[in-house]
């Protein structure tokens, strides 16, 4: 667990997990509650948190891309696209970020 706090790629993996979880909660729990049960409380609380996590995720993606010398056409766009797809950040963590973390 310490590896998630001591390296940049570890912190990015943790941020990707939190961003992905906030998107899942928002889309699969918050939105149905808002529109089917007329209860927007979860969307009002998780929505801004997800927005902030998303902005951090995008900024950190460019920081990690520069640090690891990723080419936009090969890796960076995949990591950015993952933030728009539910479960996408978990997929890129497993296929891209985990391998980079293990290589270091």
Phi and psi restraints in degrees (range 20) as a CNS / XPLOR table:
assign (resid 1 and name C) (resid 2 and name N)
       (resid 2 and name CA) (resid 2 and name C) 1.0 -62.3 20.0 2
assign (resid 2 and name N) (resid 2 and name CA)
       (resid 2 and name C) (resid 3 and name N) 1.0 -27.9 20.0 2
assign (resid 2 and name C) (resid 3 and name N)
       (resid 3 and name CA) (resid 3 and name C) 1.0 -64.0 20.0 2
assign (resid 3 and name N) (resid 3 and name CA)
       (resid 3 and name C) (resid 4 and name N) 1.0 -22.0 20.0 2
assign (resid 3 and name C) (resid 4 and name N)
       (resid 4 and name CA) (resid 4 and name C) 1.0 -77.3 20.0 2
assign (resid 4 and name N) (resid 4 and name CA)
       (resid 4 and name C) (resid 5 and name N) 1.0 -13.2 20.0 2
assign (resid 4 and name C) (resid 5 and name N)
       (resid 5 and name CA) (resid 5 and name C) 1.0 -111.3 20.0 2
assign (resid 5 and name N) (resid 5 and name CA)
       (resid 5 and name C) (resid 6 and name N) 1.0 -16.2 20.0 2
assign (resid 5 and name C) (resid 6 and name N)
       (resid 6 and name CA) (resid 6 and name C) 1.0 -97.9 20.0 2
assign (resid 6 and name N) (resid 6 and name CA)
       (resid 6 and name C) (resid 7 and name N) 1.0 -18.4 20.0 2
assign (resid 6 and name C) (resid 7 and name N)
       (resid 7 and name CA) (resid 7 and name C) 1.0 -122.0 20.0 2
assign (resid 7 and name N) (resid 7 and name CA)
       (resid 7 and name C) (resid 8 and name N) 1.0 156.2 20.0 2
assign (resid 7 and name C) (resid 8 and name N)
       (resid 8 and name CA) (resid 8 and name C) 1.0 -63.3 20.0 2
assign (resid 8 and name N) (resid 8 and name CA)
       (resid 8 and name C) (resid 9 and name N) 1.0 -43.4 20.0 2
assign (resid 8 and name C) (resid 9 and name N)
       (resid 9 and name CA) (resid 9 and name C) 1.0 -66.8 20.0 2
assign (resid 9 and name N) (resid 9 and name CA)
       (resid 9 and name C) (resid 10 and name N) 1.0 -33.5 20.0 2
assign (resid 9 and name C) (resid 10 and name N)
       (resid 10 and name CA) (resid 10 and name C) 1.0 -65.7 20.0 2
assign (resid 10 and name N) (resid 10 and name CA)
       (resid 10 and name C) (resid 11 and name N) 1.0 -44.0 20.0 2
assign (resid 10 and name C) (resid 11 and name N)
       (resid 11 and name CA) (resid 11 and name C) 1.0 -64.3 20.0 2
assign (resid 11 and name N) (resid 11 and name CA)
       (resid 11 and name C) (resid 12 and name N) 1.0 -36.6 20.0 2
assign (resid 11 and name C) (resid 12 and name N)
       (resid 12 and name CA) (resid 12 and name C) 1.0 -67.0 20.0 2
assign (resid 12 and name N) (resid 12 and name CA)
       (resid 12 and name C) (resid 13 and name N) 1.0 -39.2 20.0 2
assign (resid 12 and name C) (resid 13 and name N)
       (resid 13 and name CA) (resid 13 and name C) 1.0 -63.0 20.0 2
assign (resid 13 and name N) (resid 13 and name CA)
       (resid 13 and name C) (resid 14 and name N) 1.0 -40.3 20.0 2
assign (resid 13 and name C) (resid 14 and name N)
       (resid 14 and name CA) (resid 14 and name C) 1.0 -65.4 20.0 2
assign (resid 14 and name N) (resid 14 and name CA)
       (resid 14 and name C) (resid 15 and name N) 1.0 -43.1 20.0 2
assign (resid 14 and name C) (resid 15 and name N)
       (resid 15 and name CA) (resid 15 and name C) 1.0 -62.3 20.0 2
assign (resid 15 and name N) (resid 15 and name CA)
       (resid 15 and name C) (resid 16 and name N) 1.0 -40.8 20.0 2
assign (resid 15 and name C) (resid 16 and name N)
       (resid 16 and name CA) (resid 16 and name C) 1.0 -62.6 20.0 2
assign (resid 16 and name N) (resid 16 and name CA)
       (resid 16 and name C) (resid 17 and name N) 1.0 -40.3 20.0 2
assign (resid 16 and name C) (resid 17 and name N)
       (resid 17 and name CA) (resid 17 and name C) 1.0 -62.6 20.0 2
assign (resid 17 and name N) (resid 17 and name CA)
       (resid 17 and name C) (resid 18 and name N) 1.0 -47.5 20.0 2
assign (resid 17 and name C) (resid 18 and name N)
       (resid 18 and name CA) (resid 18 and name C) 1.0 -64.3 20.0 2
assign (resid 18 and name N) (resid 18 and name CA)
       (resid 18 and name C) (resid 19 and name N) 1.0 -40.9 20.0 2
assign (resid 18 and name C) (resid 19 and name N)
       (resid 19 and name CA) (resid 19 and name C) 1.0 -64.2 20.0 2
assign (resid 19 and name N) (resid 19 and name CA)
       (resid 19 and name C) (resid 20 and name N) 1.0 -43.3 20.0 2
assign (resid 19 and name C) (resid 20 and name N)
       (resid 20 and name CA) (resid 20 and name C) 1.0 -63.9 20.0 2
assign (resid 20 and name N) (resid 20 and name CA)
       (resid 20 and name C) (resid 21 and name N) 1.0 -41.9 20.0 2
assign (resid 20 and name C) (resid 21 and name N)
       (resid 21 and name CA) (resid 21 and name C) 1.0 -65.7 20.0 2
assign (resid 21 and name N) (resid 21 and name CA)
       (resid 21 and name C) (resid 22 and name N) 1.0 -39.8 20.0 2
assign (resid 21 and name C) (resid 22 and name N)
       (resid 22 and name CA) (resid 22 and name C) 1.0 -65.4 20.0 2
assign (resid 22 and name N) (resid 22 and name CA)
       (resid 22 and name C) (resid 23 and name N) 1.0 -37.0 20.0 2
assign (resid 22 and name C) (resid 23 and name N)
       (resid 23 and name CA) (resid 23 and name C) 1.0 -65.8 20.0 2
assign (resid 23 and name N) (resid 23 and name CA)
       (resid 23 and name C) (resid 24 and name N) 1.0 -42.6 20.0 2
assign (resid 23 and name C) (resid 24 and name N)
       (resid 24 and name CA) (resid 24 and name C) 1.0 -63.6 20.0 2
assign (resid 24 and name N) (resid 24 and name CA)
       (resid 24 and name C) (resid 25 and name N) 1.0 -45.3 20.0 2
assign (resid 24 and name C) (resid 25 and name N)
       (resid 25 and name CA) (resid 25 and name C) 1.0 -62.0 20.0 2
assign (resid 25 and name N) (resid 25 and name CA)
       (resid 25 and name C) (resid 26 and name N) 1.0 -42.6 20.0 2
assign (resid 25 and name C) (resid 26 and name N)
       (resid 26 and name CA) (resid 26 and name C) 1.0 -65.3 20.0 2
assign (resid 26 and name N) (resid 26 and name CA)
       (resid 26 and name C) (resid 27 and name N) 1.0 -47.8 20.0 2
assign (resid 26 and name C) (resid 27 and name N)
       (resid 27 and name CA) (resid 27 and name C) 1.0 -76.7 20.0 2
assign (resid 27 and name N) (resid 27 and name CA)
       (resid 27 and name C) (resid 28 and name N) 1.0 -43.0 20.0 2
assign (resid 27 and name C) (resid 28 and name N)
       (resid 28 and name CA) (resid 28 and name C) 1.0 -96.2 20.0 2
assign (resid 28 and name N) (resid 28 and name CA)
       (resid 28 and name C) (resid 29 and name N) 1.0 -13.8 20.0 2
assign (resid 28 and name C) (resid 29 and name N)
       (resid 29 and name CA) (resid 29 and name C) 1.0 -120.4 20.0 2
assign (resid 29 and name N) (resid 29 and name CA)
       (resid 29 and name C) (resid 30 and name N) 1.0 -52.8 20.0 2
assign (resid 29 and name C) (resid 30 and name N)
       (resid 30 and name CA) (resid 30 and name C) 1.0 -64.3 20.0 2
assign (resid 30 and name N) (resid 30 and name CA)
       (resid 30 and name C) (resid 31 and name N) 1.0 -48.2 20.0 2
assign (resid 30 and name C) (resid 31 and name N)
       (resid 31 and name CA) (resid 31 and name C) 1.0 -65.6 20.0 2
assign (resid 31 and name N) (resid 31 and name CA)
       (resid 31 and name C) (resid 32 and name N) 1.0 -44.8 20.0 2
assign (resid 31 and name C) (resid 32 and name N)
       (resid 32 and name CA) (resid 32 and name C) 1.0 -60.6 20.0 2
assign (resid 32 and name N) (resid 32 and name CA)
       (resid 32 and name C) (resid 33 and name N) 1.0 -39.2 20.0 2
assign (resid 32 and name C) (resid 33 and name N)
       (resid 33 and name CA) (resid 33 and name C) 1.0 -63.3 20.0 2
assign (resid 33 and name N) (resid 33 and name CA)
       (resid 33 and name C) (resid 34 and name N) 1.0 -39.0 20.0 2
assign (resid 33 and name C) (resid 34 and name N)
       (resid 34 and name CA) (resid 34 and name C) 1.0 -66.0 20.0 2
assign (resid 34 and name N) (resid 34 and name CA)
       (resid 34 and name C) (resid 35 and name N) 1.0 -45.4 20.0 2
assign (resid 34 and name C) (resid 35 and name N)
       (resid 35 and name CA) (resid 35 and name C) 1.0 -94.8 20.0 2
assign (resid 35 and name N) (resid 35 and name CA)
       (resid 35 and name C) (resid 36 and name N) 1.0 -24.2 20.0 2
assign (resid 35 and name C) (resid 36 and name N)
       (resid 36 and name CA) (resid 36 and name C) 1.0 -98.7 20.0 2
assign (resid 36 and name N) (resid 36 and name CA)
       (resid 36 and name C) (resid 37 and name N) 1.0 -29.9 20.0 2
assign (resid 36 and name C) (resid 37 and name N)
       (resid 37 and name CA) (resid 37 and name C) 1.0 -112.8 20.0 2
assign (resid 37 and name N) (resid 37 and name CA)
       (resid 37 and name C) (resid 38 and name N) 1.0 3.1 20.0 2
assign (resid 37 and name C) (resid 38 and name N)
       (resid 38 and name CA) (resid 38 and name C) 1.0 54.1 20.0 2
assign (resid 38 and name N) (resid 38 and name CA)
       (resid 38 and name C) (resid 39 and name N) 1.0 42.1 20.0 2
assign (resid 38 and name C) (resid 39 and name N)
       (resid 39 and name CA) (resid 39 and name C) 1.0 -127.2 20.0 2
assign (resid 39 and name N) (resid 39 and name CA)
       (resid 39 and name C) (resid 40 and name N) 1.0 92.9 20.0 2
assign (resid 39 and name C) (resid 40 and name N)
       (resid 40 and name CA) (resid 40 and name C) 1.0 -85.8 20.0 2
assign (resid 40 and name N) (resid 40 and name CA)
       (resid 40 and name C) (resid 41 and name N) 1.0 10.0 20.0 2
assign (resid 40 and name C) (resid 41 and name N)
       (resid 41 and name CA) (resid 41 and name C) 1.0 -60.9 20.0 2
assign (resid 41 and name N) (resid 41 and name CA)
       (resid 41 and name C) (resid 42 and name N) 1.0 -43.3 20.0 2
assign (resid 41 and name C) (resid 42 and name N)
       (resid 42 and name CA) (resid 42 and name C) 1.0 -68.1 20.0 2
assign (resid 42 and name N) (resid 42 and name CA)
       (resid 42 and name C) (resid 43 and name N) 1.0 -38.6 20.0 2
assign (resid 42 and name C) (resid 43 and name N)
       (resid 43 and name CA) (resid 43 and name C) 1.0 -65.2 20.0 2
assign (resid 43 and name N) (resid 43 and name CA)
       (resid 43 and name C) (resid 44 and name N) 1.0 -39.0 20.0 2
assign (resid 43 and name C) (resid 44 and name N)
       (resid 44 and name CA) (resid 44 and name C) 1.0 -67.1 20.0 2
assign (resid 44 and name N) (resid 44 and name CA)
       (resid 44 and name C) (resid 45 and name N) 1.0 -28.9 20.0 2
assign (resid 44 and name C) (resid 45 and name N)
       (resid 45 and name CA) (resid 45 and name C) 1.0 -93.2 20.0 2
assign (resid 45 and name N) (resid 45 and name CA)
       (resid 45 and name C) (resid 46 and name N) 1.0 -41.8 20.0 2
assign (resid 45 and name C) (resid 46 and name N)
       (resid 46 and name CA) (resid 46 and name C) 1.0 -82.0 20.0 2
assign (resid 46 and name N) (resid 46 and name CA)
       (resid 46 and name C) (resid 47 and name N) 1.0 -29.4 20.0 2
assign (resid 46 and name C) (resid 47 and name N)
       (resid 47 and name CA) (resid 47 and name C) 1.0 -55.5 20.0 2
assign (resid 47 and name N) (resid 47 and name CA)
       (resid 47 and name C) (resid 48 and name N) 1.0 -54.7 20.0 2
assign (resid 47 and name C) (resid 48 and name N)
       (resid 48 and name CA) (resid 48 and name C) 1.0 -64.2 20.0 2
assign (resid 48 and name N) (resid 48 and name CA)
       (resid 48 and name C) (resid 49 and name N) 1.0 -36.1 20.0 2
assign (resid 48 and name C) (resid 49 and name N)
       (resid 49 and name CA) (resid 49 and name C) 1.0 -63.0 20.0 2
assign (resid 49 and name N) (resid 49 and name CA)
       (resid 49 and name C) (resid 50 and name N) 1.0 -44.2 20.0 2
assign (resid 49 and name C) (resid 50 and name N)
       (resid 50 and name CA) (resid 50 and name C) 1.0 -63.5 20.0 2
assign (resid 50 and name N) (resid 50 and name CA)
       (resid 50 and name C) (resid 51 and name N) 1.0 -40.7 20.0 2
assign (resid 50 and name C) (resid 51 and name N)
       (resid 51 and name CA) (resid 51 and name C) 1.0 -60.1 20.0 2
assign (resid 51 and name N) (resid 51 and name CA)
       (resid 51 and name C) (resid 52 and name N) 1.0 -43.4 20.0 2
assign (resid 51 and name C) (resid 52 and name N)
       (resid 52 and name CA) (resid 52 and name C) 1.0 -65.7 20.0 2
assign (resid 52 and name N) (resid 52 and name CA)
       (resid 52 and name C) (resid 53 and name N) 1.0 -44.6 20.0 2
assign (resid 52 and name C) (resid 53 and name N)
       (resid 53 and name CA) (resid 53 and name C) 1.0 -62.7 20.0 2
assign (resid 53 and name N) (resid 53 and name CA)
       (resid 53 and name C) (resid 54 and name N) 1.0 -37.7 20.0 2
assign (resid 53 and name C) (resid 54 and name N)
       (resid 54 and name CA) (resid 54 and name C) 1.0 -63.3 20.0 2
assign (resid 54 and name N) (resid 54 and name CA)
       (resid 54 and name C) (resid 55 and name N) 1.0 -44.9 20.0 2
assign (resid 54 and name C) (resid 55 and name N)
       (resid 55 and name CA) (resid 55 and name C) 1.0 -62.4 20.0 2
assign (resid 55 and name N) (resid 55 and name CA)
       (resid 55 and name C) (resid 56 and name N) 1.0 -42.7 20.0 2
assign (resid 55 and name C) (resid 56 and name N)
       (resid 56 and name CA) (resid 56 and name C) 1.0 -62.3 20.0 2
assign (resid 56 and name N) (resid 56 and name CA)
       (resid 56 and name C) (resid 57 and name N) 1.0 -40.6 20.0 2
assign (resid 56 and name C) (resid 57 and name N)
       (resid 57 and name CA) (resid 57 and name C) 1.0 -61.8 20.0 2
assign (resid 57 and name N) (resid 57 and name CA)
       (resid 57 and name C) (resid 58 and name N) 1.0 -45.8 20.0 2
assign (resid 57 and name C) (resid 58 and name N)
       (resid 58 and name CA) (resid 58 and name C) 1.0 -64.1 20.0 2
assign (resid 58 and name N) (resid 58 and name CA)
       (resid 58 and name C) (resid 59 and name N) 1.0 -46.3 20.0 2
assign (resid 58 and name C) (resid 59 and name N)
       (resid 59 and name CA) (resid 59 and name C) 1.0 -63.5 20.0 2
assign (resid 59 and name N) (resid 59 and name CA)
       (resid 59 and name C) (resid 60 and name N) 1.0 -42.7 20.0 2
assign (resid 59 and name C) (resid 60 and name N)
       (resid 60 and name CA) (resid 60 and name C) 1.0 -69.1 20.0 2
assign (resid 60 and name N) (resid 60 and name CA)
       (resid 60 and name C) (resid 61 and name N) 1.0 -30.7 20.0 2
assign (resid 60 and name C) (resid 61 and name N)
       (resid 61 and name CA) (resid 61 and name C) 1.0 -59.9 20.0 2
assign (resid 61 and name N) (resid 61 and name CA)
       (resid 61 and name C) (resid 62 and name N) 1.0 -46.6 20.0 2
assign (resid 61 and name C) (resid 62 and name N)
       (resid 62 and name CA) (resid 62 and name C) 1.0 -67.2 20.0 2
assign (resid 62 and name N) (resid 62 and name CA)
       (resid 62 and name C) (resid 63 and name N) 1.0 -34.7 20.0 2
assign (resid 62 and name C) (resid 63 and name N)
       (resid 63 and name CA) (resid 63 and name C) 1.0 -65.4 20.0 2
assign (resid 63 and name N) (resid 63 and name CA)
       (resid 63 and name C) (resid 64 and name N) 1.0 -46.7 20.0 2
assign (resid 63 and name C) (resid 64 and name N)
       (resid 64 and name CA) (resid 64 and name C) 1.0 -66.6 20.0 2
assign (resid 64 and name N) (resid 64 and name CA)
       (resid 64 and name C) (resid 65 and name N) 1.0 -37.8 20.0 2
assign (resid 64 and name C) (resid 65 and name N)
       (resid 65 and name CA) (resid 65 and name C) 1.0 -62.7 20.0 2
assign (resid 65 and name N) (resid 65 and name CA)
       (resid 65 and name C) (resid 66 and name N) 1.0 -41.9 20.0 2
assign (resid 65 and name C) (resid 66 and name N)
       (resid 66 and name CA) (resid 66 and name C) 1.0 -68.5 20.0 2
assign (resid 66 and name N) (resid 66 and name CA)
       (resid 66 and name C) (resid 67 and name N) 1.0 -40.6 20.0 2
assign (resid 66 and name C) (resid 67 and name N)
       (resid 67 and name CA) (resid 67 and name C) 1.0 -64.3 20.0 2
assign (resid 67 and name N) (resid 67 and name CA)
       (resid 67 and name C) (resid 68 and name N) 1.0 -39.6 20.0 2
assign (resid 67 and name C) (resid 68 and name N)
       (resid 68 and name CA) (resid 68 and name C) 1.0 -97.7 20.0 2
assign (resid 68 and name N) (resid 68 and name CA)
       (resid 68 and name C) (resid 69 and name N) 1.0 4.9 20.0 2
assign (resid 68 and name C) (resid 69 and name N)
       (resid 69 and name CA) (resid 69 and name C) 1.0 55.3 20.0 2
assign (resid 69 and name N) (resid 69 and name CA)
       (resid 69 and name C) (resid 70 and name N) 1.0 46.5 20.0 2
assign (resid 69 and name C) (resid 70 and name N)
       (resid 70 and name CA) (resid 70 and name C) 1.0 -73.5 20.0 2
assign (resid 70 and name N) (resid 70 and name CA)
       (resid 70 and name C) (resid 71 and name N) 1.0 145.1 20.0 2
assign (resid 70 and name C) (resid 71 and name N)
       (resid 71 and name CA) (resid 71 and name C) 1.0 -90.1 20.0 2
assign (resid 71 and name N) (resid 71 and name CA)
       (resid 71 and name C) (resid 72 and name N) 1.0 137.0 20.0 2
assign (resid 71 and name C) (resid 72 and name N)
       (resid 72 and name CA) (resid 72 and name C) 1.0 -58.8 20.0 2
assign (resid 72 and name N) (resid 72 and name CA)
       (resid 72 and name C) (resid 73 and name N) 1.0 -39.4 20.0 2
assign (resid 72 and name C) (resid 73 and name N)
       (resid 73 and name CA) (resid 73 and name C) 1.0 -72.7 20.0 2
assign (resid 73 and name N) (resid 73 and name CA)
       (resid 73 and name C) (resid 74 and name N) 1.0 -13.1 20.0 2
assign (resid 73 and name C) (resid 74 and name N)
       (resid 74 and name CA) (resid 74 and name C) 1.0 -105.5 20.0 2
assign (resid 74 and name N) (resid 74 and name CA)
       (resid 74 and name C) (resid 75 and name N) 1.0 -48.0 20.0 2
assign (resid 74 and name C) (resid 75 and name N)
       (resid 75 and name CA) (resid 75 and name C) 1.0 -123.3 20.0 2
assign (resid 75 and name N) (resid 75 and name CA)
       (resid 75 and name C) (resid 76 and name N) 1.0 -45.6 20.0 2
assign (resid 75 and name C) (resid 76 and name N)
       (resid 76 and name CA) (resid 76 and name C) 1.0 -57.8 20.0 2
assign (resid 76 and name N) (resid 76 and name CA)
       (resid 76 and name C) (resid 77 and name N) 1.0 -44.5 20.0 2
assign (resid 76 and name C) (resid 77 and name N)
       (resid 77 and name CA) (resid 77 and name C) 1.0 -64.3 20.0 2
assign (resid 77 and name N) (resid 77 and name CA)
       (resid 77 and name C) (resid 78 and name N) 1.0 -32.6 20.0 2
assign (resid 77 and name C) (resid 78 and name N)
       (resid 78 and name CA) (resid 78 and name C) 1.0 -66.4 20.0 2
assign (resid 78 and name N) (resid 78 and name CA)
       (resid 78 and name C) (resid 79 and name N) 1.0 -42.5 20.0 2
assign (resid 78 and name C) (resid 79 and name N)
       (resid 79 and name CA) (resid 79 and name C) 1.0 -68.2 20.0 2
assign (resid 79 and name N) (resid 79 and name CA)
       (resid 79 and name C) (resid 80 and name N) 1.0 -38.5 20.0 2
assign (resid 79 and name C) (resid 80 and name N)
       (resid 80 and name CA) (resid 80 and name C) 1.0 -68.0 20.0 2
assign (resid 80 and name N) (resid 80 and name CA)
       (resid 80 and name C) (resid 81 and name N) 1.0 -43.7 20.0 2
assign (resid 80 and name C) (resid 81 and name N)
       (resid 81 and name CA) (resid 81 and name C) 1.0 -61.4 20.0 2
assign (resid 81 and name N) (resid 81 and name CA)
       (resid 81 and name C) (resid 82 and name N) 1.0 -33.4 20.0 2
assign (resid 81 and name C) (resid 82 and name N)
       (resid 82 and name CA) (resid 82 and name C) 1.0 -59.7 20.0 2
assign (resid 82 and name N) (resid 82 and name CA)
       (resid 82 and name C) (resid 83 and name N) 1.0 -27.8 20.0 2
assign (resid 82 and name C) (resid 83 and name N)
       (resid 83 and name CA) (resid 83 and name C) 1.0 -72.5 20.0 2
assign (resid 83 and name N) (resid 83 and name CA)
       (resid 83 and name C) (resid 84 and name N) 1.0 -13.5 20.0 2
assign (resid 83 and name C) (resid 84 and name N)
       (resid 84 and name CA) (resid 84 and name C) 1.0 -94.1 20.0 2
assign (resid 84 and name N) (resid 84 and name CA)
       (resid 84 and name C) (resid 85 and name N) 1.0 -12.2 20.0 2
assign (resid 84 and name C) (resid 85 and name N)
       (resid 85 and name CA) (resid 85 and name C) 1.0 -111.0 20.0 2
assign (resid 85 and name N) (resid 85 and name CA)
       (resid 85 and name C) (resid 86 and name N) 1.0 126.3 20.0 2
assign (resid 85 and name C) (resid 86 and name N)
       (resid 86 and name CA) (resid 86 and name C) 1.0 -56.1 20.0 2
assign (resid 86 and name N) (resid 86 and name CA)
       (resid 86 and name C) (resid 87 and name N) 1.0 135.3 20.0 2
assign (resid 86 and name C) (resid 87 and name N)
       (resid 87 and name CA) (resid 87 and name C) 1.0 72.4 20.0 2
assign (resid 87 and name N) (resid 87 and name CA)
       (resid 87 and name C) (resid 88 and name N) 1.0 0.0 20.0 2
assign (resid 87 and name C) (resid 88 and name N)
       (resid 88 and name CA) (resid 88 and name C) 1.0 -66.8 20.0 2
assign (resid 88 and name N) (resid 88 and name CA)
       (resid 88 and name C) (resid 89 and name N) 1.0 -38.5 20.0 2
assign (resid 88 and name C) (resid 89 and name N)
       (resid 89 and name CA) (resid 89 and name C) 1.0 -68.6 20.0 2
assign (resid 89 and name N) (resid 89 and name CA)
       (resid 89 and name C) (resid 90 and name N) 1.0 -29.5 20.0 2
assign (resid 89 and name C) (resid 90 and name N)
       (resid 90 and name CA) (resid 90 and name C) 1.0 -70.7 20.0 2
assign (resid 90 and name N) (resid 90 and name CA)
       (resid 90 and name C) (resid 91 and name N) 1.0 -37.5 20.0 2
assign (resid 90 and name C) (resid 91 and name N)
       (resid 91 and name CA) (resid 91 and name C) 1.0 -65.4 20.0 2
assign (resid 91 and name N) (resid 91 and name CA)
       (resid 91 and name C) (resid 92 and name N) 1.0 -47.4 20.0 2
assign (resid 91 and name C) (resid 92 and name N)
       (resid 92 and name CA) (resid 92 and name C) 1.0 -68.3 20.0 2
assign (resid 92 and name N) (resid 92 and name CA)
       (resid 92 and name C) (resid 93 and name N) 1.0 -30.6 20.0 2
assign (resid 92 and name C) (resid 93 and name N)
       (resid 93 and name CA) (resid 93 and name C) 1.0 -62.5 20.0 2
assign (resid 93 and name N) (resid 93 and name CA)
       (resid 93 and name C) (resid 94 and name N) 1.0 -43.8 20.0 2
assign (resid 93 and name C) (resid 94 and name N)
       (resid 94 and name CA) (resid 94 and name C) 1.0 -71.6 20.0 2
assign (resid 94 and name N) (resid 94 and name CA)
       (resid 94 and name C) (resid 95 and name N) 1.0 -38.7 20.0 2
assign (resid 94 and name C) (resid 95 and name N)
       (resid 95 and name CA) (resid 95 and name C) 1.0 -92.5 20.0 2
assign (resid 95 and name N) (resid 95 and name CA)
       (resid 95 and name C) (resid 96 and name N) 1.0 -28.5 20.0 2
assign (resid 95 and name C) (resid 96 and name N)
       (resid 96 and name CA) (resid 96 and name C) 1.0 -116.9 20.0 2
assign (resid 96 and name N) (resid 96 and name CA)
       (resid 96 and name C) (resid 97 and name N) 1.0 -57.7 20.0 2
assign (resid 96 and name C) (resid 97 and name N)
       (resid 97 and name CA) (resid 97 and name C) 1.0 -69.6 20.0 2
assign (resid 97 and name N) (resid 97 and name CA)
       (resid 97 and name C) (resid 98 and name N) 1.0 -39.1 20.0 2
assign (resid 97 and name C) (resid 98 and name N)
       (resid 98 and name CA) (resid 98 and name C) 1.0 -61.8 20.0 2
assign (resid 98 and name N) (resid 98 and name CA)
       (resid 98 and name C) (resid 99 and name N) 1.0 -40.2 20.0 2
assign (resid 98 and name C) (resid 99 and name N)
       (resid 99 and name CA) (resid 99 and name C) 1.0 -66.7 20.0 2
assign (resid 99 and name N) (resid 99 and name CA)
       (resid 99 and name C) (resid 100 and name N) 1.0 -38.0 20.0 2
assign (resid 99 and name C) (resid 100 and name N)
       (resid 100 and name CA) (resid 100 and name C) 1.0 -67.2 20.0 2
assign (resid 100 and name N) (resid 100 and name CA)
       (resid 100 and name C) (resid 101 and name N) 1.0 -42.4 20.0 2
assign (resid 100 and name C) (resid 101 and name N)
       (resid 101 and name CA) (resid 101 and name C) 1.0 -64.3 20.0 2
assign (resid 101 and name N) (resid 101 and name CA)
       (resid 101 and name C) (resid 102 and name N) 1.0 -39.0 20.0 2
assign (resid 101 and name C) (resid 102 and name N)
       (resid 102 and name CA) (resid 102 and name C) 1.0 -70.6 20.0 2
assign (resid 102 and name N) (resid 102 and name CA)
       (resid 102 and name C) (resid 103 and name N) 1.0 -28.2 20.0 2
assign (resid 102 and name C) (resid 103 and name N)
       (resid 103 and name CA) (resid 103 and name C) 1.0 -73.0 20.0 2
assign (resid 103 and name N) (resid 103 and name CA)
       (resid 103 and name C) (resid 104 and name N) 1.0 -21.7 20.0 2
